[in-house]
Each structure stands twice: as C-alpha cells, then as structure tokens.
Amino acid sequence: MSWIDEKAHRELARIREAREKQVYPYFREFEAGGLHTSIAGKPVVNFSSNDYLGLTNHPKVKEAAKHAIDKYACGLSSSRVQATTTEHVALERRLAAWFGFERCLTFTTGYQAMLGALMTLADKDTTIILDSLSHACILDGTFLAAGVPGKAPEIRFFNHNSSKSLERILKTRERPNAIVVVEGIYSLDGDTARLAEFVEICGRYDAVLLVDDAHGTGTLGKRGTGILEDMGLEGKVPVVISTFSKTFGGIGGILLGSGEVVELVQHTARSFLFSASLPIPIVAAASTILDMLEADGPALVAELHQKARYMRDALVRIGFDLGASNTHIMPVMCKDERKTLFMHIALLECGILMVPITYPAVKQGEERLRVNVTRGHTQEDIDRAIGLLETYGDAFFVLSGEEIGPLEADA
Ligand SMILES: Cc1ncc(COP(=O)(O)O)c(C=O)c1O
C-alpha cells in the first residue's frame, strides 16, 4: 500500500462508519431529472434542489437545448479565446441588460467566475474582506489569489452579516485597496445580506463591494434580478457574480460589471482562459429561461414567494427553528448530527428528500436539513412535507430539543 492509499483509508474512517450504520446520506443516484424524481426505484420529491423557479425541466428549455445540439453539438473543444459563438455574445448582452449592468461575461461555472474575478482584481495592494460564512468558491478564489508569488493580497474576515465588524476591518486594513465579498442569500442559512449597510460602509471607506447572488437570482426583487433590485440598490454595487446552476436551469457562471472591469477579467482570469467554453445547449437553455423571466418574471417570483411563505408559516407554527432564514431557503435546524441523519432517512423512506448538512459544512450543534421551497413544488408536495416533518420532528426530539437516546442504528 502506498502512502496515498493509507491516507485515503485513514481519512475515510468517518464515511466508512456512516455507511456501516446505513446512515450515509450523500451522492444518492437520481433516476430522472426534475424535482419529482426517483431513487432506487422509489418516487421522491426533492426539497434540496436549487431549481428555484422550477423551470429547468420546462419543455421549451429542453427543446431549445435539442435544437442547439443539432447546430453546435455538446461542446466546442476549446476555451472562449478560440471558441466564442454568436450565441454566447447574444446571451451576455441580454443578461447585462436584464440585470442592469454595462457588461456580462459568462463562465463555464459560477465557481470559476468567482475564482477568475478575485484572481484578476486582487493583488498585493488589496485587502480581500470576507464574510465568515462565505461560500467555498469565495474562499478558494481568495486563497488562490493569496498563492500567487509577489501578488498576495491581505485576507481578513468579518462576523457574518455584521456591518460593525466589517467597518472595524476596513479601518484596520493594511493595504490601500479593499474588496468586500458578500452573498445575496446565504445558501445554508437562507438569510439575506444587509446590503444597504454594506453599500454605505464600502462607499465611506472607498472599498469595492462584490456580491455573489447565486441564490438571489430569480428569487429576489419583483422581476427576479436579485438582491440589488429587492433592496433598491441598482447601480450601487460594482460587481455581481451569479450562476446558471440554480434558477437558470443548467450550469455556468455570470460576471456583471462595468465594460472595462469585465474586459480585464476576460483577458486575465485563468479560470476563464484555460477552461473549455460553455456548451451551446446550455446557453440555449439559459436564453430560454431568460425569455421566460423577461416575459413573466414578476408572476414567477410571486408564486415562489407565496409557496415559501406558506411553508414558513406552517413550520414556525409547528415549532421548528429555521435559524436566520428570511427567504425560500429555510433550514430545519436539528442541532444534532444523529437527529439530522435520522430525520433525513425517515423522510426519504416516505419519498421526501431533504439533504442533511452536518459538520464540517456547518459547526457542531448547527446541523440541519436543507429545505428549499421552489415554485415547482405542488401544494400537495408542500403539505406532505410539512406533515412528515412534524411527525418525525416529534419522533426524533427535534421539536422538543431533548437528547436523543441510543437507537438501533447506533448499535
Ligand atoms: C453562493 C454560491 N456561489 C457560487 C456557487 C457556484 O456556482 P456554480 O454551481 O455555478 O459553480 C454556488 C453553488 O453552489 C453558491 O451556492
């Protein structure tokens, strides 16, 4: 056995143990696309999906992707430098106009868009200031930037969503330029950024605010353009990053900013220049969803909000703790790893998928089920999910908060 085999065996102990106890919850294999799918031959309603407006499987979206395959196949065999199409450019122009920015650049993933933006914009004269609950792509972009010899920015963190803590960091930063990165909606907690406060503070300290609105796109603001629209802050944030992997039904990253800032990223970002370009069936799918948002955005968003409000009211009435959530992302806090895993398994047996989020994704004692209400869930799906959550929340002491004693699965 080489040392990598030994390392793998040693570091997989926790996962082996979960499998032995039959509580390993990840990488479950869907047998069909959409919110209504099946796992191991059993129908399942997915309540951990990010298909927030339920448009991913719309027949028009699939049709557009099929047409695009006929014209461009599934790949362009190169990066955008030598594999840009009129479809890429047309979609970028439309997205810039819809979001209200001068320019847009699409990446192959949102993760790459964040890496590319941070590595381009930050240098040794920059302090990157991050919310303590930042998404992995923000952390990784920052750490990559820090690893570039001779260019490393200073890295600082502020307390989650705290403008007071942010201000303290801005005051004590060691580099002349500052980039503050926040998320529109935090994906594991479902709370929105205090963006108006951050805009004001960044203005006073001459800092650039970069918003990752992956979860706000399609869900916030009357038209669904995101947190800037929702909070009346259009034109006040210089750079926004989003994704096609949630509301936009596919995969891909969106960078929005001024003409020259976006052009600089286009000519500098290694995650853009050295990775294959977005396949055109995906561009066609996103363009079709953009058609729908342009035509019916307010109605689609209103329907999502109505369903989310219904679910929230019911869960709160039953007595669940939804943490800091004020959106359609409403984690059901179980605050114990075993309770979370048992809830997940019991719900799945009944055809409801709510993925458990446990340490190290969240702190110990903050374990929860990932519960995302989407426009694609039916009233029946939502009522069934609420009923089952109540039953098992009671059975596994999530509602009472009592200690859970040993169960068969612990034997
Ligand atoms: C907050 C946030 N930012 C960025 C991303 C990355 O997006 P993508 O799936 O397009 O790589 C995600 C997706 O998980 C996310 O939740």
The ligand as an SDF file (V2000), in Angstrom:
LIG
                    3D

 16 16  0  0  0  0  0  0  0  0999 V2000
  -23.2440   31.0780   -3.0560 C   0  0  0  0  0  0  0  0  0  0  0  0
  -22.7570   30.3040   -4.2230 C   0  0  0  0  0  0  0  0  0  0  0  0
  -21.8470   30.8570   -5.0300 N   0  0  0  0  0  0  0  0  0  0  0  0
  -21.3590   30.2020   -6.0890 C   0  0  0  0  0  0  0  0  0  0  0  0
  -21.7490   28.9210   -6.3810 C   0  0  0  0  0  0  0  0  0  0  0  0
  -21.1110   28.2020   -7.5190 C   0  0  0  0  0  0  0  0  0  0  0  0
  -21.9480   28.1310   -8.5970 O   0  0  0  0  0  0  0  0  0  0  0  0
  -21.7700   27.0290   -9.7260 P   0  0  0  0  0  0  0  0  0  0  0  0
  -22.6290   25.8690   -9.3430 O   0  0  0  0  0  0  0  0  0  0  0  0
  -22.2460   27.7230  -10.9500 O   0  0  0  0  0  0  0  0  0  0  0  0
  -20.3220   26.6700   -9.8190 O   0  0  0  0  0  0  0  0  0  0  0  0
  -22.7070   28.3050   -5.5850 C   0  0  0  0  0  0  0  0  0  0  0  0
  -23.1620   26.9470   -5.8900 C   0  0  0  0  0  0  0  0  0  0  0  0
  -23.1530   26.0720   -5.0910 O   0  0  0  0  0  0  0  0  0  0  0  0
  -23.2090   29.0090   -4.4680 C   0  0  0  0  0  0  0  0  0  0  0  0
  -24.0990   28.4440   -3.6400 O   0  0  0  0  0  0  0  0  0  0  0  0
  1  2  1  0
  2  3  1  0
  2 15  2  0
  3  4  2  0
  4  5  1  0
  5  6  1  0
  5 12  2  0
  6  7  1  0
  7  8  1  0
  8  9  2  0
  8 10  1  0
  8 11  1  0
 12 13  1  0
 12 15  1  0
 13 14  2  0
 15 16  1  0
M  END
$$$$
